[in-house]
Amino acid sequence: MANIKSQIKRNKQNQAARLRNRVYRGSARTFVRKAQSAIRAENSELAEAEVLKAIRALDKAASKGVIHKNNAARRKSRLMARYNAIKE
């Protein structure tokens, strides 16, 4: 446990940021998982809607700094590759 006043404050700030970031990271994961299951079911209409939601969630997480922008780009690229494979 920290004894220094500034470190105690920093720990509180880190905890608050962690809880804030968790929302965006968790929702991105959830939407990506839903999109992947729709792709596996090979339902192209549902998959398209879910992929768009997942991309939106990943972009939001990246813009908030929760995940790195290249991480979001990589995950979106892999998701689109899987979606395009069933669409054809």
C-alpha positions as CSV (number, residue, x, y, z in Angstrom):
1,M,0.0,0.0,0.0
2,A,1.3,3.4,-0.9
3,N,2.3,5.9,1.8
4,I,3.0,8.9,-0.5
5,K,0.0,11.2,-0.9
6,S,0.5,11.6,-4.7
7,Q,0.7,7.9,-5.2
8,I,-2.5,7.3,-3.2
9,K,-4.2,9.7,-5.5
10,R,-2.7,8.1,-8.6
11,N,-3.9,4.7,-7.4
12,K,-7.4,6.1,-7.1
13,Q,-7.2,7.6,-10.6
14,N,-5.9,4.3,-12.1
15,Q,-8.8,2.4,-10.5
16,A,-11.3,4.8,-11.9
17,A,-9.7,4.6,-15.4
18,R,-9.6,0.9,-15.2
19,L,-13.3,0.7,-14.5
20,R,-14.1,3.2,-17.3
21,N,-11.9,1.3,-19.8
22,R,-13.4,-2.0,-18.9
23,V,-16.8,-0.9,-20.3
24,Y,-15.4,-0.2,-23.8
25,R,-13.1,-3.3,-23.8
26,G,-15.8,-5.6,-22.7
27,S,-18.4,-4.3,-25.2
28,A,-15.9,-4.6,-28.0
29,R,-15.2,-8.2,-27.0
30,T,-18.9,-9.0,-26.8
31,F,-19.7,-7.5,-30.2
32,V,-16.8,-9.3,-31.8
33,R,-17.9,-12.6,-30.3
34,K,-21.4,-12.1,-31.5
35,A,-20.2,-11.3,-35.0
36,Q,-18.0,-14.4,-35.1
37,S,-20.9,-16.6,-34.0
38,A,-23.1,-15.1,-36.7
39,I,-20.3,-15.7,-39.3
40,R,-20.0,-19.3,-38.1
41,A,-23.8,-19.7,-38.6
42,E,-23.3,-18.4,-42.1
43,N,-26.2,-16.1,-41.8
44,S,-25.0,-13.2,-44.0
45,E,-27.7,-10.6,-43.1
46,L,-27.2,-11.1,-39.4
47,A,-23.4,-11.4,-39.8
48,E,-23.3,-8.1,-41.7
49,A,-25.2,-6.3,-38.9
50,E,-23.1,-7.8,-36.2
51,V,-19.8,-7.1,-38.0
52,L,-20.8,-3.4,-38.3
53,K,-21.6,-3.3,-34.6
54,A,-18.3,-4.9,-33.7
55,I,-16.3,-2.5,-36.0
56,R,-18.1,0.4,-34.3
57,A,-17.2,-0.9,-30.8
58,L,-13.6,-1.5,-31.8
59,D,-13.3,2.0,-33.2
60,K,-14.8,3.5,-30.1
61,A,-12.4,1.6,-27.9
62,A,-9.5,2.7,-30.0
63,S,-10.5,6.3,-30.0
64,K,-10.8,6.2,-26.2
65,G,-7.3,4.8,-26.0
66,V,-8.5,1.5,-24.4
67,I,-6.9,-0.5,-27.1
68,H,-4.2,0.5,-29.6
69,K,-5.5,1.7,-33.0
70,N,-3.4,-1.0,-34.8
71,N,-4.9,-3.7,-32.5
72,A,-8.4,-2.5,-33.5
73,A,-7.4,-2.4,-37.2
74,R,-6.0,-5.9,-37.0
75,R,-9.1,-7.3,-35.3
76,K,-11.4,-5.5,-37.8
77,S,-9.4,-6.8,-40.7
78,R,-9.6,-10.4,-39.5
79,L,-13.3,-10.1,-38.9
80,M,-13.9,-8.7,-42.4
81,A,-11.8,-11.4,-43.9
82,R,-14.0,-14.1,-42.2
83,Y,-17.2,-12.2,-43.2
84,N,-16.1,-11.9,-46.8
85,A,-15.3,-15.6,-47.0
86,I,-18.9,-16.6,-46.2
87,K,-20.4,-13.8,-48.3
88,E,-19.0,-15.1,-51.5
